[in-house]
């Protein structure tokens, strides 16, 4: 599946099963909530926090998919082509960071 395919798939789902998009502000708040859920799992699974009894059914892949879903919703709502945006962002990083990471002693 391409990013464009994912944007179209989410749009179809929203306009059928989801009825309509939540407004952009609501989706931004939902995105922050979903990112927080990913952070919680990461802190417990890879960091120093321990899992709580209520965390026994966590699924990192599912939580990351929730983040992606809401991000795609926001892109669709604001007219952003994520394929184009990602390509432009990688071009920017390639120019800006061409030597930066290679010369970073901390990465060696």
PEKA-V974852 format. One record per run of one state. SS is the DSSP state (helix for helix, strand for strand, loop for the rest). FROM is the first residue (numbers start at 1). LEN is the number of residues. If there is no record, write none. Layout:
{{SS;FROM;LEN} {SS;FROM;LEN}}
This chain:
{{loop;1;2} {helix;3;14} {loop;17;7} {helix;24;22} {loop;46;7} {helix;53;3} {loop;56;4} {helix;60;19} {loop;79;3} {helix;82;15} {loop;97;8} {helix;105;3} {loop;108;1}}
